[in-house]
Amino acid sequence: MRAKKSFGQHFLKNTHVIDKMIAVIDGWVDTNHILEVGPGKGVLTMSAKNLGKEFKAVELDRDMVEYLHDNDILGIDQLIADDVLELNFREVFEGQPFILIGNFPYNISSKIVVKMISQNDLVPHGLGMFQYEMAQRINGKMNTKDYGSLAILTQSFYDCTIIFKVKPGDFSPPPNVMSAVVRFNRKAELPSFSYRTLEKIVRAAFAHRRKKLRNNFFNPDYKVLMEELKIGDLRAEQVPIEVFHEMAKAIEAQKA
């Protein structure tokens, strides 16, 4: 069974890396369900499904679905043949929270993170394999090129950490870049504003990274807040995450 470029597949083969990932997952004793994205040949799957938690996986590649069934890696009730981006998270475990894991397909990894954040009430923990560059973007800090809408959205709802790097040779076929495993723990105290409100603000702020905020914000409510906070002459990457939070709170207060 060969990896397909169209699905962004790179199969993890280093069992030491898998053992380290399983140790993290096993430490999350407060959640009794696991959803794996893109199980591929099932190398991570075979260890994760034996952790004593209810396990399911979602796989879009029909050939991989057949492989997992034919090799008795996953039963029909454990494998969802679907696109994770279209999957209704609330139906997977009948509304129960779950741990989201996977060697995420690199071509949709940022979209998977955004889906997790947007439904953070269902996902208290996550563990994902990413291209190292993407892992840096998730963990981006202010005044760096990695600080953008993805970093702000993720760090507003999760404590996220790059826990170790993974070499190209640990995959088959090997990617052309380094990879990294990122751990996500939902914050103990979540923001009072919604994900959607914050998303609209930061997407507008980073629409043109080189421009100052006064040239990016066209929403009149954003412009008023920008002037009040005195950030109009700053670029989005120069604005602390807390200021974006203040804007989100103010916007929702206006709607109340």
N, C-alpha and C positions, 0 to 999 in steps of 0.2 A: 504494500500500500504506500504510494508515493505522496509526498506533500504537494499541495496545489498552490501555486502563486496567487491565483485568483481569490483564495480564502486566507491569504497571509499566513500559511501554515509553516511552522518550524517545530518539529516534534522534539520534546525534551527527552534526553536519554541518560543523563547523569543521575544515578540513583542517590548520590550524596546530596545533590541539590534538592531532589524530591524529599529526602528524609528531613532536611532543614525546613522545608515548607510545611510538611506534615506536623512537625513539632510545634510550629506556630499555630496552626489550625487546632491542634489538639488542646492547646492552652485556653481556647475560648470555650469555657465550660458553661457559660450563661446562655448559649444558643444551641438548639438541638437539631437544626436542619442545615444542610449544605447544598448549594447549587454551584455546579462547575460549568464554566463556559468553555466550549470547544475542547472536549476531552480527547479528540484525535484518536490515537491508538490506545489510550487508556492507561498510560504509565502512572500519572498522578492519580487517576481515578481509582486504580486498584488498591492504593493505600488509603485514600480519603474515604472510600465507601466502607472501610473497616474500622472507622473511628467510633462506632457506636451511636452515630447520629443518622437521622433519616437523610438519604442521599438521592439527589437527582442531578442530571446533566442535560445541557441543551446543546445540540449539534445541528448545524445547517447542512453540512456536506452529507449527501445521501449515501455515498460510498463508505464514509466513516460510520454512519449509523448502521449500515449492514455489517461492517467489520466488527463493531462492538457487540452486536447481537450474535453473529455467527461464532465469535470466539468466547461467548458466555461471560463477557466482561460486565455488561449491563443488561438487565431484563427490560421487557417492554414497559413496565411501570416505572422504571428508573430513568429512561432516556426520552427526552422531548426532542422530536425532529422539527426544529424551528429556528428562526433567526432570533438571537437573543435581543436584538434591538426592537423586535416586534412582539416579543413575549410579554404577556401580562404577569408581572411579578406577583401581583396579589393573588393570582390563581395557583401558583406553583405549589405552595404549601398551605393553601386555603387561608391566606391572610396571616400566617405565622411568620415571624422573623427568621432570616436565614443568613448564613455566612456565604459570601460570594467569592469564589476562587477561580483560578484558571491561568493557564499559559495563554493569555489573551491574544487572539489574532491581531497582529500588529497594525493592520490597516484599519481596524475599527476600535482600537484600544481606548482612545480618548472618548469615543461615543459611549463605550461601556461604562467608563467612569462617570460621565455626565448622567447616564441613566441611574446609576447607583446613588449619586448625590440627590437627584430629583426625587428619589423614592427612599430617602434615608430612614424613614420610619420602619421600613422592612429589612434594612441591611445594617445591623449594628457593627459588623466586622467584614473586612475584605482582604484578600491576599491575591495579588496579581503579578504576572510576569510581563514586563514591558521592555521596549527598546530603552536603552539607558537615557537617551535624549528625552524621551517621553516621561520617564521617571523624574528627570530633572525639572521638566515643565510642571509636573504635578506638585513638586516641592519647591517651586520657584520663590525667591525672596525679593523684596522690594529693591528697586534700582539695579536689577539684573535683567538680562534678556529673557530669562525663563519666567519672570513674573508677568503673568497675563491672566486672562479670564479663567482659564482652567485652574491655575494655582489658587486664585482667590476663592472660587466656588468650592473647590475641594477642601481647602484649609478652613473655610468658614463652618463646615459641618463635620469634618473629620480631622483627627490627628493622624498625619500620614508620615511614614518614614521609609527611606530606602534602606532595607536591612542587609542586602548583600548584592554584589554584582555577579553576573553569569557570563562565562566566555562563549564565543561563537561555537567552539568545538563541543559544547555540551548539548548541542542540538543536531538534528538530522532533518533536512540539510542545514548546514551552519549558516546563519544570517551574516550579513556583511558588517554588522555592528555589535557592540557590547549590549548586553541586556541587564536588567536588574529586577529584583523582587521588591514590591512595595507593599507595606502593611498599612491598613486603614482601620482605625478605631473611631467609631462615632463619638463625638464630643459628649461629655457627661452633661454639659449645659448647652443646649442647642440655641441658636439665635431665635429671637422673637419674631423675626420677619420670615417670609417664605423664600424658598429657593428661586421661584420664578421672578420675584421682584428684584432680587439681587442680580440674577442673570441678565435681565434687561439693562440694568445700569452698567454692569461691567462690560457687556458686549458693546454697548455704545461707547464707553470710555476707551476701549482698545480697538475700535473700528479702524483707526489710523494711528499706529503707535507713535509716529514721529510728530503728530500734531498735538497742540495743547488742547486741554479739555474744552475750552470755550469754542474750539473749532470742531469738536466731536459731538457735543451735546446739543441736539436740536429740540428735544422735548422741553417745553417751557418750564415744567416743574423741576427738571434737572438743572436748568440754567439758573433758576432762583436759588436752589440749594448750593450750586457751585459758587455763586457770588457770596452767599452767607458763610460758606466754609473757606472762602478765599483760596480756591484751588484752580481757578480758571487759567492761570499762567503756567500750570504744571502739566507735564505729560502723565498719562495714566500710570506708568511704571514708577512714578515718583510719589504716588499717593498711598498712604498706609491702608491696610485692609480694614482697619477700624473706621476710617473715614467713609469707605464704601458702605460699611454697616450702618453708619449714621444716616446716610442718604436713604438706604432701604427702609429704615425705621420711619424716617420722616415721610417718605412716599406713602407707606401704608397707613400712617397716622392721618394723612390728608384724606384717604379713602374711607376711613372709619366713620 
